[in-house]
Amino acid sequence: MDEIVGRVAAAVARIVLAIAVCLVAASPTAVAEPGNGSPPPDDQLIRPLPAVVPQPSNWVPKFPYPYNQTRNLVTDVDINMERELCQWYNAQYDTLIDQIDRLQFNRIQQFGPGVRIGSGTDWDYGAVQQQVDIVVANLDQADQFLAPRVQAFTVAQDFAGDNYFPMYQAQSFFLLWQNLANTNNGIKAHQPDWFTGPSVQFSKKAGSDINRSHVCR
């Protein structure tokens, strides 16, 4: 019996150790050897991003079905706006989302699991407020770039009177801008995760749709 108990205890210990290793590896602050895909330190990730200046390119729009049916409604402005939006997306979308995720992690990680946050003190922890200032400035800059372009997209109406974008993935870019702006407002107002969380997830969904569509490639 003692031998069986010993084997069970050893097995449980191995499982606990494996879980602990996985949790450490998944943490944004996990220590790993350089060059193996480890996340960058805070001061390398959360940094001011340069302004995106659109450049001439050989990018061409896509018109998969059913957008080939609305091709006649797409203007040169639509095409130029999406070309420039893709340049911003390719250059800064992933980094900006990573900055938001890291900021949220840094803000809450001091408390550990099961502790209620959002009282306001978590924003004063360590370098969090300095990181907030950087991320907010980057979101403001993104808003200044995205807003006039997504707002310039053609909006048409279908037979039922509902609005839609004739340009492929224009709606995803519009939703990305809208939800990044909501996230920015939540961070500025020091709102807890229940406010900024949905907007972050909607931003990621729109960004994922753009990526999977290959519209910017």
C-alpha positions as CSV (number, residue, x, y, z in Angstrom):
1,M,0.0,0.0,0.0
2,D,2.8,2.4,0.9
3,E,4.4,1.7,-2.5
4,I,1.2,2.6,-4.3
5,V,0.7,5.7,-2.3
6,G,4.3,6.7,-3.1
7,R,3.8,6.1,-6.9
8,V,0.6,8.2,-6.9
9,A,2.3,11.0,-5.0
10,A,5.2,11.0,-7.5
11,A,2.8,11.0,-10.4
12,V,0.9,14.0,-8.9
13,A,4.1,15.8,-8.3
14,R,5.1,15.3,-12.0
15,I,1.8,16.7,-13.2
16,V,2.0,19.7,-10.9
17,L,5.5,20.4,-12.1
18,A,4.4,20.1,-15.8
19,I,1.6,22.6,-15.2
20,A,3.9,25.0,-13.5
21,V,6.3,24.8,-16.4
22,C,3.5,25.5,-18.9
23,L,2.3,28.5,-16.9
24,V,5.8,30.0,-16.7
25,A,6.3,29.5,-20.4
26,A,2.9,31.1,-21.2
27,S,3.7,34.2,-19.1
28,P,4.7,37.4,-21.0
29,T,7.4,37.8,-18.4
30,A,8.8,34.3,-18.8
31,V,12.6,34.1,-18.9
32,A,13.9,32.4,-22.0
33,E,17.1,32.2,-24.0
34,P,17.5,34.8,-26.8
35,G,16.6,33.7,-30.2
36,N,14.0,31.1,-29.2
37,G,10.9,33.2,-29.7
38,S,10.8,34.6,-26.2
39,P,8.7,37.8,-25.8
40,P,10.6,41.1,-25.8
41,P,11.1,43.0,-22.5
42,D,8.6,45.8,-21.7
43,D,10.9,48.6,-22.7
44,Q,11.4,47.1,-26.1
45,L,7.8,46.3,-26.8
46,I,6.0,49.2,-25.2
47,R,7.6,52.1,-27.0
48,P,6.4,55.0,-29.1
49,L,5.6,54.0,-32.7
50,P,6.7,56.1,-35.6
51,A,4.0,57.8,-37.7
52,V,3.1,55.8,-40.8
53,V,3.7,57.8,-44.0
54,P,1.9,56.1,-47.0
55,Q,4.2,55.2,-49.9
56,P,3.6,54.2,-53.5
57,S,3.2,50.4,-53.8
58,N,2.2,47.7,-56.2
59,W,-0.7,46.7,-53.9
60,V,-3.9,45.8,-55.8
61,P,-7.4,45.3,-54.3
62,K,-9.3,42.0,-54.2
63,F,-12.8,41.4,-55.4
64,P,-13.8,37.9,-54.3
65,Y,-17.5,36.8,-54.6
66,P,-19.8,38.6,-53.7
67,Y,-17.6,41.7,-53.9
68,N,-17.2,41.2,-57.6
69,Q,-20.9,42.1,-57.8
70,T,-20.3,45.5,-56.2
71,R,-17.1,46.4,-58.1
72,N,-18.9,49.2,-60.0
73,L,-19.6,50.9,-56.7
74,V,-15.9,51.0,-55.6
75,T,-14.2,54.3,-56.3
76,D,-10.6,55.2,-56.6
77,V,-10.8,56.8,-53.2
78,D,-11.9,53.4,-51.7
79,I,-8.9,51.7,-53.4
80,N,-6.4,54.4,-52.3
81,M,-7.7,54.4,-48.7
82,E,-7.4,50.6,-48.4
83,R,-3.9,50.7,-49.9
84,E,-2.8,53.1,-47.2
85,L,-4.7,51.3,-44.4
86,C,-2.9,48.1,-45.4
87,Q,0.5,49.8,-45.1
88,W,-0.4,50.8,-41.5
89,Y,-1.8,47.3,-40.8
90,N,1.3,45.6,-42.0
91,A,3.6,48.0,-40.1
92,Q,1.9,48.4,-36.8
93,Y,-1.2,46.3,-36.1
94,D,0.5,43.4,-34.5
95,T,2.8,45.5,-32.3
96,L,0.0,47.7,-31.1
97,I,-2.1,44.7,-30.1
98,D,0.9,43.2,-28.3
99,Q,1.4,46.5,-26.5
100,I,-2.2,46.5,-25.3
101,D,-2.0,42.9,-24.1
102,R,1.2,43.5,-22.3
103,L,-0.1,46.6,-20.6
104,Q,-3.2,44.8,-19.4
105,F,-1.0,42.0,-18.1
106,N,1.3,44.3,-16.3
107,R,-1.6,46.2,-14.7
108,I,-3.2,43.1,-13.2
109,Q,-0.4,40.7,-12.6
110,Q,0.6,42.2,-9.2
111,F,-2.6,41.0,-7.6
112,G,-2.6,37.3,-8.5
113,P,-5.7,35.2,-9.2
114,G,-9.0,35.8,-7.4
115,V,-8.3,39.4,-6.4
116,R,-10.8,42.0,-7.6
117,I,-9.2,44.8,-9.6
118,G,-10.3,48.1,-11.1
119,S,-10.2,50.2,-7.9
120,G,-7.7,52.5,-9.5
121,T,-4.6,51.6,-7.5
122,D,-3.6,49.0,-10.1
123,W,-2.8,51.8,-12.5
124,D,-0.2,53.2,-10.2
125,Y,1.7,50.0,-9.9
126,G,5.4,50.1,-11.1
127,A,5.8,51.6,-14.6
128,V,2.1,50.9,-15.6
129,Q,1.1,54.6,-15.9
130,Q,4.2,55.4,-17.9
131,Q,3.3,52.4,-20.2
132,V,-0.3,53.7,-20.3
133,D,0.9,57.1,-21.6
134,I,3.0,55.4,-24.4
135,V,0.2,53.0,-25.5
136,V,-2.4,55.8,-25.4
137,A,-0.2,58.0,-27.5
138,N,0.2,55.2,-30.0
139,L,-3.6,54.6,-30.1
140,D,-4.1,58.3,-30.6
141,Q,-1.7,58.3,-33.5
142,A,-3.4,55.2,-35.0
143,D,-6.8,56.9,-34.7
144,Q,-5.5,60.0,-36.5
145,F,-4.4,57.7,-39.4
146,L,-7.3,55.3,-39.5
147,A,-10.3,57.6,-38.9
148,P,-10.2,59.8,-42.0
149,R,-9.5,56.7,-44.2
150,V,-12.2,54.4,-42.9
151,Q,-14.7,57.3,-42.9
152,A,-13.9,57.9,-46.6
153,F,-15.1,54.4,-47.6
154,T,-18.1,54.3,-49.8
155,V,-21.2,53.1,-48.0
156,A,-24.1,51.7,-50.1
157,Q,-27.6,50.4,-49.3
158,D,-29.0,47.0,-50.2
159,F,-32.6,46.2,-51.2
160,A,-33.7,46.2,-47.6
161,G,-32.2,49.6,-46.9
162,D,-29.3,48.2,-44.8
163,N,-25.9,49.9,-45.2
164,Y,-22.9,47.9,-46.4
165,F,-19.3,48.6,-47.7
166,P,-18.9,47.6,-51.4
167,M,-15.1,47.5,-50.9
168,Y,-13.7,44.1,-49.7
169,Q,-12.6,44.2,-46.0
170,A,-13.6,47.9,-45.7
171,Q,-16.0,46.8,-42.9
172,S,-13.2,45.0,-41.0
173,F,-11.0,48.1,-41.2
174,F,-13.9,50.3,-40.0
175,L,-14.6,47.9,-37.0
176,L,-10.9,47.8,-36.2
177,W,-10.7,51.6,-36.0
178,Q,-14.0,51.8,-34.0
179,N,-12.9,49.2,-31.4
180,L,-9.3,50.5,-31.1
181,A,-10.9,53.9,-30.4
182,N,-13.1,52.4,-27.7
183,T,-10.1,50.6,-26.2
184,N,-8.2,53.8,-26.1
185,N,-11.1,55.6,-24.4
186,G,-11.3,52.8,-21.8
187,I,-7.6,53.0,-21.0
188,K,-7.6,56.8,-20.8
189,A,-10.5,56.6,-18.3
190,H,-8.8,53.9,-16.2
191,Q,-11.7,51.5,-16.7
192,P,-11.3,47.9,-15.5
193,D,-11.1,45.0,-17.9
194,W,-14.8,44.5,-18.2
195,F,-14.9,47.8,-20.2
196,T,-11.9,47.5,-22.4
197,G,-11.9,43.7,-22.7
198,P,-14.7,43.4,-25.3
199,S,-13.3,46.2,-27.4
200,V,-9.9,44.6,-27.4
201,Q,-11.4,41.3,-28.5
202,F,-13.5,42.9,-31.3
203,S,-10.3,44.7,-32.4
204,K,-8.5,41.3,-32.6
205,K,-11.4,39.8,-34.5
206,A,-11.4,42.5,-37.1
207,G,-7.6,42.3,-37.4
208,S,-7.8,38.5,-37.8
209,D,-10.4,38.9,-40.5
210,I,-8.1,41.2,-42.4
211,N,-5.2,38.8,-42.0
212,R,-7.1,35.7,-43.1
213,S,-8.5,37.5,-46.1
214,H,-4.9,38.2,-47.4
215,V,-6.2,41.6,-48.6
216,C,-3.0,43.3,-47.4
217,R,-0.6,40.8,-49.0
